[in-house]
Structure formats: C-alpha cells, structure tokens
Amino acid sequence: MTPSSSRFRGLRTVTFHVPDLSRAREWYAGTLGVTPYFDEPFYVGFDIGGYELGLVPNADLSTGAGLRDAGGVTAYWGVDDVKAELARLVEHGAILHEEPTDVGGGIRVAAVRDPFGNVLGIIENPGFRGIDPAIPAEVDRYVAQRFGPREEGRGAGVDEAVAAAEEAIRAAGMPEISISTTEGHFLHLLARLVGARRILEIGTLGGVAALWMARALPPAPEGQLVSLEVDPEHAAVARRNLARGGVGDRVEVRVGLALDLLPGVAEEVRQGERPPFDMVFIDADKEPYAEYLDLAIQVTRAGGLIVADNVVWGGRILDEGTTDPSVLGIRRFNEALARDPRVVNAAIQTVGARGHDGMALALVLPREAG
C-alpha cells in the first residue's frame, strides 16, 4: 500500500457535547490525569495517546434538553483538506451536516451524514502528531534497500540468509516479531563500533538478530556469541538459520529461562572461564527486563555496550494506570537504567515496519567510576 492510497488519515478526534464546559474540563482533567493542551471558552482538547478528546459546549445530555440532532458524540477523521474532502463526500451522496468551520490554529472541521444516517466528521489539523502508518513501513523498505553492511559478497539490502530465516520462522508457526532489517543493520554497526569479539544475547527467537550481530564478529573461536532462548523448538530453528547464514560456528544457543542461565554466565566471567562480553542485546520477555539489565552490567566489560529493545512499547509506557505485566516490566527497566551509576545511558524512539517502539543503550563505565 502506498502512502497516498487513503484519503482519510485515521481517527483523530472524538468530541463530547457538554452543558457546562468549565465543569466538564475539571472532571476530565481529574479523571484522565492530564491537563488540556487546547483550552478556550469554545473548545477544550485533551491529547490521549496521540488522539484527541474534545469538549464542546452545547447541551444537557442528561435530560436531552437542547440536544441537537447530531447526538452527543461526533468522531472526526483526519484529512488533508476539509473543503475538498467535504465536496467529495457530498458528491458521493453524503448530506451536509456541519459547514466547514475554522476553529483556530489552522484547524478546520466539517461533518456529513452518510446515506444511512450516521454522522461522519472530518478534521484538518496541521498540528496532528500522527502520521500515515504506511509511510514508516515504506521508508523502512527504502532504507533497507540502500544501507547496511557490505561484506562476504553481499551488497546492502541484499540478504538471502535473513529472508530465509524469516521464512523459516513463519513456516514453524513462531511469532513474527524479529527485528527488522534496518534494526539489524543498526545492531551490526553497533557491534562493529565497539569492536565486539564476544556478544551475549538474551532472547534468541529464530536467530535473526543473532545473525546480524554474529556477522560483525571475527571468525570462531575469537568471535563468540552466546544466545539464551527459553523454547527448545525456537532454539532449533535458530541454530538452523544461523548455520545457513554461515555463522553457526560463532553462536552458542543455550536453552532455558534466562534468569536461570544468566547467573551461570556471570559466574563463568567471575571465575575467568570466559572474558567479559563486549556487547549485550536484550530482547526477551519484558517482565524481568530490570533483572536482565543488572546481570548484563555484571558481565559486560568497561566500555562495552548494552542494547535493549522494546523500551517504548508503542507509547504504552506513558500509561500510568496500566496493569500489563510487560509494560510494567519495561517501566521498571527504564527507571532502573535511568538511575544506575554504572552506566551512561540513552534511549531513542523507533518507527518502521515493526511499528512504534524504541531502543535503550547503556555504555558500561569503569568499575571504579561506580
């Protein structure tokens, strides 16, 4: 689907008609736990997860007094040009319900009734933060075709081994949640930037991320990647994918709960049985992310890098009222990373074929600096 294939740009605003705007403003501000971003005598707007809840002074809905025929709720869909879209809707048989109105700030609204009596609102707002969801996926494909590592006879964007690994994951009925190609390029580059010889991965799945990172390592035995995977069947698929990709000799996939396996890995490092890791990638179950972070710091050399995926989770980390264990785990991780004196940290939002998310990075400081 191309970015211009839809005239509507997604649901943007839902308005509630209220008899007392001031009272409604206070009630919703307290209930939602946010202050309105737009607050005028004629309209109050709240930003809720990138969508807008609007309050319009109009009628007493508890009695029906003064209620206009539109009802108490109107949903507005984003468009690029209200007047042009209104004309198109009317041409297709819709009936004008609300004339185009400039409500300030370059925002214009209008509404029609469809042939079945439903009210359809449209809104033109240059300040909307949302974007056509097709665009990030298109950009991901564009970037993946042009950027990325060039070695071992592969050009940027050409990767049969990764495509075969993704197909094997689908064929095995596994979750199709591997990192995207552009994210794989990013991990590969990070591994090369830190001069990685030894990498630890928490969460193997089908081995796509391991494939990208292992390619940044020198040949075995100097180059080593240890990957932890809870599911034996997933581990088997990953081993085949890594062998097909030519890096099977550099990757050891260990099967078991990461929280059970990590203390053993940490003990190997403490006892000198293996050198500390140069890089750790965390992309597993989210609830114990904070525990993974602590153990990752313990086994990473000073100057080494820790990368954690999914730290934004589609923006749900902002939901203070969530009871989702995964979101709560990510929030605990973010808070732990933010205050840990053993690292220098950063986080960045990502958007692409895998939707809206983010990665956190932590540079491990010399032990005496902690």
Residue pairs with C-beta under 8 A, 6 or more apart in sequence:
1 134
2 134
2 138
3 132
3 134
3 135
3 138
5 134
6 132
6 134
7 79
7 80
7 85
7 88
8 77
8 78
8 79
8 122
9 77
9 78
9 79
9 80
9 128
9 130
9 132
10 77
10 78
10 130
10 132
10 133
11 51
11 75
11 76
11 77
11 78
12 51
12 52
12 76
12 77
12 78
12 123
12 125
12 128
12 130
13 45
13 51
13 52
13 53
13 54
13 75
13 76
13 121
13 123
13 125
14 51
14 52
14 53
14 54
14 73
14 74
14 75
14 76
15 53
15 54
15 55
15 56
15 73
15 74
15 76
15 121
16 24
16 53
16 54
16 55
16 56
16 72
16 73
17 56
17 57
17 58
17 59
17 61
17 67
17 68
17 72
17 73
18 24
18 55
18 56
18 57
18 58
18 61
19 57
19 58
19 59
19 60
19 61
19 66
20 57
21 41
21 44
21 55
21 56
21 57
24 44
24 55
25 36
25 39
25 44
25 55
28 44
28 46
28 53
28 55
29 35
29 36
29 46
32 46
32 48
32 53
33 320
33 321
34 46
34 47
34 48
36 44
36 45
36 46
37 45
37 46
37 47
38 44
38 45
38 105
39 45
40 104
41 57
42 56
42 57
42 103
43 54
43 55
43 56
43 103
44 54
44 55
45 52
45 53
45 54
45 55
46 52
46 53
46 54
49 315
49 318
49 319
50 129
50 130
50 315
51 130
58 66
58 67
58 68
59 65
59 66
59 67
59 68
59 72
60 66
60 67
61 67
61 72
70 97
70 98
70 111
70 119
71 119
74 111
74 119
74 121
75 120
75 121
76 109
76 111
76 121
76 122
76 123
77 120
77 121
77 122
77 123
78 122
78 123
78 124
78 125
78 128
78 130
79 85
79 122
79 123
79 124
80 124
81 124
82 100
82 108
82 109
82 110
82 122
82 123
82 124
83 100
83 108
83 110
85 122
86 96
86 100
86 110
86 112
86 122
89 112
89 120
89 122
90 96
90 112
93 114
93 115
94 112
94 113
94 114
94 115
94 120
95 112
95 113
96 112
97 111
97 112
97 113
97 119
98 109
98 110
98 111
98 112
98 121
99 110
100 108
100 109
100 110
101 108
101 109
101 110
102 108
103 109
105 125
105 127
106 124
106 125
106 126
106 127
107 123
107 124
107 125
107 126
107 127
108 123
108 124
109 121
109 122
109 123
109 124
110 121
110 122
111 119
111 120
111 121
111 122
112 119
112 120
112 122
113 119
113 120
114 120
136 351
136 352
136 353
136 355
137 352
137 353
139 352
140 180
140 181
140 182
140 352
140 353
141 353
143 182
144 157
144 180
144 181
144 182
144 185
145 156
145 157
146 156
146 157
147 156
147 157
147 182
147 185
148 156
148 157
148 159
148 181
148 182
148 184
148 185
148 188
149 156
149 185
149 188
149 189
149 192
149 215
149 216
150 156
151 215
152 215
152 246
157 181
159 181
161 211
161 241
161 244
161 245
161 246
162 181
162 184
162 208
162 211
162 212
162 245
164 241
164 244
164 245
165 178
165 206
165 207
165 208
165 211
165 241
165 244
165 245
166 176
166 178
166 206
166 208
168 206
168 237
168 240
168 241
169 176
169 178
169 205
169 206
169 208
169 237
169 241
170 176
172 206
172 233
172 234
172 237
174 205
174 206
174 233
174 234
174 237
175 205
177 205
177 354
178 205
178 206
178 208
178 209
179 187
179 208
179 209
179 212
179 283
179 309
179 354
180 352
180 353
180 354
182 352
182 353
183 209
183 309
183 350
183 352
183 354
183 359
184 208
184 209
184 211
184 212
185 212
186 359
187 209
187 212
187 213
187 281
187 307
188 212
188 213
188 215
188 216
189 216
190 279
190 305
190 307
190 361
191 199
191 213
191 216
191 217
191 278
191 279
192 216
193 305
194 278
194 279
194 303
194 304
194 305
195 278
196 213
196 216
196 217
196 278
196 279
197 217
197 218
197 222
197 223
197 224
197 275
197 278
198 223
198 224
198 225
198 226
198 274
198 275
198 276
198 277
198 278
198 279
199 213
199 214
199 217
199 224
199 225
199 226
199 277
199 278
199 279
199 280
199 281
200 225
200 226
200 227
200 228
200 265
200 277
200 279
200 280
200 281
200 296
200 299
200 300
201 209
201 210
201 213
201 225
201 226
201 227
201 228
201 280
201 281
201 283
202 228
202 258
202 262
202 280
202 281
202 282
202 283
202 284
202 292
202 296
203 227
203 228
203 229
203 258
203 282
203 283
203 284
203 285
204 210
204 227
204 228
204 229
204 234
204 235
204 238
204 253
205 229
205 234
205 238
205 283
206 234
206 237
206 238
206 241
207 227
207 237
207 238
207 239
207 241
207 242
207 245
207 251
207 253
208 241
209 281
209 283
210 225
210 227
210 238
210 242
210 247
210 251
210 253
211 241
211 242
211 245
211 247
213 225
213 279
213 281
214 223
214 225
214 242
214 245
214 247
214 250
214 251
215 245
215 247
217 223
217 224
217 225
217 247
217 250
219 249
219 250
220 249
220 250
223 250
224 250
224 252
225 247
225 250
225 251
225 252
226 251
226 252
226 254
226 265
226 277
227 238
227 251
227 252
227 253
227 254
228 253
228 254
228 256
228 258
228 261
228 262
228 284
229 235
229 238
229 253
229 254
229 255
230 255
230 256
230 257
230 258
230 284
230 285
231 255
232 255
235 253
235 255
238 253
239 248
239 251
239 253
242 248
242 251
242 253
254 261
258 284
258 285
258 288
258 292
259 288
259 291
259 292
262 292
262 295
262 299
263 295
265 295
265 299
266 295
266 298
266 299
268 274
269 275
269 276
269 277
269 298
269 299
275 301
276 299
276 300
276 301
276 304
277 299
277 300
277 301
277 304
278 300
278 301
278 304
278 305
279 300
279 304
279 305
279 306
279 307
280 296
280 299
280 300
280 304
280 305
280 306
280 307
281 307
281 308
281 309
282 289
282 292
282 293
282 296
282 306
282 307
282 308
282 309
283 308
283 309
283 310
284 292
285 326
285 329
286 310
286 313
286 325
286 326
286 327
286 329
286 330
286 333
287 325
287 326
287 328
287 329
288 329
289 308
289 329
289 330
289 332
289 333
290 329
290 332
290 333
290 335
290 336
292 308
292 333
293 306
293 308
293 333
293 336
293 337
293 340
293 362
294 336
296 306
297 306
297 340
297 342
297 343
297 362
297 364
300 306
300 364
301 364
302 364
302 365
302 366
302 367
303 363
303 364
303 366
304 363
304 364
305 361
305 362
305 363
305 364
306 343
306 361
306 362
306 364
307 359
307 360
307 361
307 362
308 333
308 337
308 359
308 360
308 361
308 362
309 357
309 359
310 330
310 357
310 358
311 317
311 330
311 333
311 334
311 347
311 357
311 358
311 359
311 360
312 347
312 349
312 350
312 356
312 357
312 358
313 326
313 327
313 330
313 357
314 355
314 356
314 357
315 356
316 322
316 324
316 327
317 327
317 330
317 331
317 334
319 327
322 328
333 360
334 347
334 360
337 343
337 345
337 347
337 360
337 362
338 345
340 362
341 365
341 369
341 370
342 364
342 365
342 367
342 369
342 370
343 362
343 363
343 364
343 365
344 362
344 363
344 365
345 360
345 361
345 362
345 363
346 360
346 361
347 358
347 359
347 360
347 361
348 358
348 359
348 361
349 356
349 357
349 358
350 356
350 357
350 358
350 359
351 357
